[in-house]
Amino acid sequence: MKTQIKIENLTKTFKTSSGKITALENINLEIFEGDCLVIGGENGSGKSVLMSIIAGLEKCSCGKVEAPQVGLVFQEAETQILGESPAEDIAFGPKNLGWKKAEIELAVKAALEKTGLLEKKDFPARFLSGGEKRRLAVACMLAMNPPVIILDEPYANLDFGGVKQVNALIRQLKKDSKTVIILSHEIEKCLGLANHFVVLFQGKKVFDGEPEEGLKQNLEQWNIRNPLVSYKSVGDLVWE
């Protein structure tokens, strides 16, 4: 397997009025081509900071990051929608890159087909469902053909149907040999799609391995509910 992203001794600190805050501390991580990696962790664990550094939006305070072009889908996908319709929105990036009209049209059609939005190509983008807006954000990335797609909390505010739409898209990305990185504290919704599982806790990497091995860990110590918990009655349907 070929290494696609390599992170060595990464630390990220932020200056505040009261001093420095360490968001990530001494992170080492290797991601291979075609990996489907789930990075789990509670809110504030450092997932989004790590994503921003991999995508080149933030610089690390120290350490080294080697990564190719990355397509990034934010948690609030609607903030990435710039066009009036899916077709217009997908075309926005290639147009800015100076692509020829024929190239843009081909890229838009292919991205719409890959994400199942072809029938809604001229639909008002603001009226798409939550799951469709996330698929549209991915379509915009696919049009520019990056080898890596990062999904930040892709299940936030989605109903069951929306979750299924996102997971169908992840399966398609895997089929297309994309490297997929999913940042989520809802690992029960996506861990079965992954071959690589990492847990961050208070800015540190506390687990790095296969999903099956990760589920054998005491995930609750890192504020992650183990998804293998059993529900047998109505009385079990409460988190406490």
C-alpha positions in Angstrom: 0.0 0.0 0.0 1.2 3.5 -0.8 1.2 6.2 1.8 -1.0 9.1 0.8 -0.9 11.3 4.0 1.9 11.3 6.5 1.8 13.2 9.8 4.9 13.3 12.0 5.1 14.8 15.5 2.3 17.3 14.8 1.5 19.8 17.5 -0.9 22.8 17.2 -1.2 25.5 19.8 -3.3 28.6 19.9 -2.6 31.9 21.7 -5.3 33.2 24.0 -5.5 36.1 26.4 -4.6 33.8 29.3 -1.8 31.9 27.5 -1.5 29.0 25.1 -3.9 26.2 24.4 -2.7 23.0 23.0 -5.3 21.6 20.5 -3.1 18.8 19.2 -0.1 17.2 20.8 2.5 15.1 19.1 0.3 13.4 16.6 1.8 10.7 14.3 -0.5 9.2 11.7 -0.1 7.4 8.3 -3.0 7.1 5.9 -2.8 4.9 2.8 -4.4 5.3 -0.6 -7.9 4.0 -0.7 -8.3 4.0 3.1 -11.6 4.7 4.7 -10.6 6.2 8.0 -12.9 7.1 10.8 -11.5 9.6 13.3 -13.6 9.5 16.4 -13.6 11.7 19.5 -15.7 13.9 21.6 -16.4 17.5 20.7 -13.2 19.5 21.3 -10.9 16.5 20.9 -9.0 18.1 18.1 -10.7 16.4 15.1 -11.6 19.6 13.2 -8.2 21.2 13.9 -6.5 18.1 12.5 -8.8 18.2 9.4 -8.0 21.9 8.8 -4.2 21.2 8.9 -4.5 18.2 6.5 -6.5 20.4 4.2 -4.0 23.2 4.3 -6.3 25.7 6.0 -4.2 25.8 9.2 -0.5 25.5 9.8 0.9 23.2 12.5 2.9 24.8 15.3 5.5 22.1 14.9 5.9 18.8 13.1 5.4 17.8 9.5 2.4 17.0 7.3 2.6 15.5 3.8 -0.8 15.5 2.0 -2.1 15.8 -1.6 -5.0 17.9 -2.7 -7.9 17.4 -0.4 -11.7 17.9 -0.9 -13.2 19.1 2.4 -16.9 18.9 3.3 -17.7 21.0 6.4 -20.3 20.0 9.0 -22.6 22.8 7.9 -22.6 21.8 4.2 -25.1 24.6 3.3 -22.3 27.2 4.0 -20.4 25.8 1.0 -23.3 26.2 -1.4 -22.7 29.2 -3.7 -24.8 28.5 -6.7 -28.6 28.7 -7.1 -28.9 25.1 -8.3 -26.7 22.0 -7.9 -25.4 22.2 -11.5 -24.4 25.9 -11.0 -22.8 25.2 -7.6 -20.7 22.3 -8.9 -19.5 24.4 -11.9 -18.3 27.2 -9.6 -14.9 25.6 -8.7 -13.9 24.5 -12.2 -14.9 27.9 -13.6 -12.7 29.6 -11.1 -9.8 27.3 -12.1 -10.3 28.5 -15.7 -11.5 25.2 -17.2 -13.0 25.1 -20.7 -16.8 25.0 -21.0 -16.8 21.5 -22.4 -14.6 20.3 -19.5 -16.9 21.9 -16.9 -20.0 20.4 -18.4 -18.5 16.9 -18.3 -17.2 17.4 -14.7 -20.6 18.7 -13.6 -22.6 15.8 -15.1 -20.2 13.2 -13.7 -20.3 14.7 -10.2 -24.2 14.8 -10.3 -24.3 11.2 -11.4 -21.9 10.0 -8.8 -23.8 11.7 -6.0 -27.3 10.8 -7.2 -28.3 14.4 -7.9 -28.7 14.4 -11.6 -32.5 14.6 -11.5 -32.2 17.7 -9.2 -29.5 19.5 -11.2 -31.7 22.5 -11.7 -33.6 22.3 -8.4 -33.2 25.3 -6.0 -30.2 24.3 -3.9 -31.5 26.0 -0.8 -34.5 23.6 -0.7 -32.5 20.4 -0.8 -32.7 18.2 2.2 -29.8 18.0 4.7 -28.5 14.8 3.2 -28.8 16.2 -0.3 -26.9 19.3 0.7 -24.0 17.1 2.0 -24.1 15.1 -1.3 -23.9 18.4 -3.2 -20.9 19.6 -1.2 -19.2 16.3 -2.0 -20.2 16.7 -5.7 -18.4 20.1 -5.8 -15.3 18.4 -4.5 -15.6 15.5 -6.9 -15.8 17.9 -9.9 -12.2 18.9 -9.2 -11.2 15.2 -8.7 -9.1 15.4 -5.5 -7.7 12.0 -4.3 -8.8 12.6 -0.7 -12.3 13.6 0.6 -12.7 14.7 4.3 -16.2 14.7 5.8 -16.5 16.7 9.0 -19.3 15.4 11.2 -21.3 14.3 8.1 -24.3 13.0 10.2 -25.0 16.2 12.1 -28.7 17.1 12.1 -29.6 14.3 9.7 -32.6 12.0 10.0 -32.4 8.2 9.2 -32.9 8.8 5.5 -30.2 11.4 5.4 -27.7 9.1 7.1 -28.4 6.4 4.6 -27.8 8.9 1.7 -24.4 9.9 3.2 -23.4 6.3 3.7 -24.4 5.4 0.1 -22.1 8.2 -1.0 -19.2 7.0 1.1 -19.6 3.5 -0.4 -19.4 5.1 -3.9 -16.3 7.1 -3.0 -14.7 3.9 -1.8 -15.7 2.2 -5.0 -14.0 5.0 -6.9 -10.8 4.4 -4.9 -10.9 7.7 -3.1 -9.3 8.0 0.3 -12.1 8.9 2.7 -11.6 10.5 6.1 -14.7 10.7 8.3 -14.6 12.9 11.4 -17.4 11.9 13.8 -18.4 11.3 17.4 -21.2 9.1 16.0 -19.1 6.1 15.1 -22.0 3.7 15.2 -23.2 5.2 11.9 -20.0 4.7 9.9 -17.4 2.4 11.6 -18.6 -0.5 9.5 -17.5 1.3 6.4 -14.0 1.8 7.6 -10.8 -0.2 7.5 -8.9 2.2 9.8 -10.0 3.8 13.1 -8.3 6.5 15.1 -9.5 8.1 18.4 -8.5 11.5 19.6 -8.9 12.6 23.2 -8.0 16.0 24.6 -5.7 16.6 21.6 -3.9 13.3 21.8 -4.1 10.2 19.7 -5.2 7.4 22.0 -6.0 4.7 19.5 -4.8 3.8 16.0 -5.7 0.5 14.4 -8.4 -1.6 12.9 -12.1 -0.9 13.8 -12.5 -4.4 15.3 -9.6 -3.8 17.6 -10.9 -0.4 18.5 -14.3 -1.8 19.7 -12.4 -3.9 22.2 -11.1 -0.8 23.9 -12.7 1.0 26.8 -14.1 3.7 24.6 -16.1 5.3 27.4 -12.9 6.5 29.0 -12.5 8.8 26.0 -16.2 9.9 26.1 -17.3 7.6 23.2 -20.2 5.3 23.7 -19.3 1.8 22.4 -21.8 1.1 19.6 -21.8 -2.7 20.4 -24.0 -2.0 23.5 -27.1 -4.2 23.5 -30.7 -2.9 23.5 -33.2 -5.5 24.6 -36.1 -3.5 26.0 -37.5 0.0 26.1 -35.8 0.6 29.4 -32.4 0.2 27.7 -33.2 3.1 25.3 -31.5 5.8 27.4 -27.9 7.0 27.6 -26.7 7.4 31.2 
